[in-house]
């Protein structure tokens, strides 16, 4: 488990699998040089794959964060409900 997972107390193994795939994929991309239509097609295919990785990371991030944000919102709403009579009494 990485430092972020340890700090947050959240299991991030889904991200670690993706991180491994990205690391393997990224390594050879620095060697791509566009010199003709074939190498251009390779470069465009690589760019498409990079965009897919970005979408996948974002989808996993949202899936992991949404329940936490929903819980935070519910706690805040409940605290506001409890605080309202106190606020009203102070006025």
C-alpha positions as CSV (number, residue, x, y, z in Angstrom):
1,X,0.0,0.0,0.0
2,X,1.4,3.4,-0.9
3,X,1.7,6.5,1.4
4,X,-1.5,8.1,0.1
5,X,-3.5,4.9,0.9
6,X,-1.9,4.7,4.4
7,X,-2.7,8.4,5.1
8,X,-6.3,8.3,4.0
9,X,-7.0,4.8,5.4
10,X,-8.5,3.9,2.0
11,X,-7.6,0.9,-0.1
12,X,-6.2,2.2,-3.4
13,X,-5.2,-1.1,-5.0
14,X,-7.5,-0.4,-8.0
15,X,-5.3,2.6,-8.8
16,X,-2.1,0.6,-8.3
17,X,-3.1,-1.9,-11.0
18,X,-3.8,1.0,-13.4
19,X,-0.5,2.6,-12.3
20,X,1.4,-0.5,-13.4
21,X,-0.3,-0.6,-16.8
22,X,0.4,3.1,-17.3
23,X,4.1,2.7,-16.3
24,X,4.6,-0.1,-18.9
25,X,2.7,1.9,-21.5
26,X,4.5,5.3,-21.0
27,X,8.0,4.0,-21.2
28,X,8.2,3.6,-25.0
29,X,6.1,6.7,-25.8
30,X,9.1,9.0,-25.4
31,X,10.7,7.2,-28.4
32,X,7.8,8.0,-30.8
33,X,8.9,10.2,-33.6
34,X,6.5,11.2,-36.4
35,X,8.2,11.0,-39.7
36,X,5.5,9.6,-42.0
37,X,1.8,8.6,-42.1
38,X,2.5,5.2,-40.4
39,X,4.4,6.8,-37.4
40,X,1.6,9.5,-37.3
41,X,-0.9,6.7,-36.9
42,X,1.1,5.2,-34.1
43,X,1.4,8.6,-32.4
44,X,-2.4,9.2,-32.7
45,X,-3.1,5.7,-31.3
46,X,-0.8,6.4,-28.4
47,X,-2.6,9.7,-27.7
48,X,-5.9,7.9,-27.8
49,X,-4.7,5.4,-25.3
50,X,-3.3,8.2,-23.0
51,X,-6.7,9.8,-23.1
52,X,-8.4,6.5,-22.2
53,X,-6.0,6.2,-19.2
54,X,-7.0,9.7,-18.1
55,X,-10.7,8.8,-18.3
56,X,-10.2,5.6,-16.4
57,X,-8.2,7.4,-13.6
58,X,-11.0,10.0,-13.3
59,X,-13.7,7.4,-13.2
60,X,-12.0,5.5,-10.5
61,X,-11.3,8.7,-8.6
62,X,-14.9,9.8,-8.7
63,X,-16.1,6.3,-7.7
64,X,-13.8,6.4,-4.7
65,X,-14.5,10.0,-3.6
66,X,-18.2,10.2,-4.2
67,X,-19.3,8.1,-1.2
68,X,-17.0,10.2,1.0
69,X,-18.4,13.5,-0.3
70,X,-21.9,12.2,0.1
71,X,-21.2,11.3,3.7
72,X,-19.5,14.7,4.4
73,X,-22.6,16.5,2.9
74,X,-24.9,14.4,5.1
75,X,-22.9,15.2,8.2
76,X,-22.8,18.9,7.3
77,X,-26.5,19.0,6.7
78,X,-27.3,17.3,10.0
79,X,-25.0,19.7,11.8
80,X,-26.7,22.7,10.2
81,X,-30.1,21.2,11.3
82,X,-28.8,20.9,14.9
83,X,-27.2,24.4,14.8
84,X,-30.3,26.2,13.5
85,X,-32.1,26.4,16.8
86,X,-29.0,27.7,18.5
87,X,-28.5,30.3,15.8
88,X,-32.1,31.4,16.0
89,X,-31.9,31.7,19.8
90,X,-28.8,33.9,19.5
91,X,-30.6,36.5,17.4
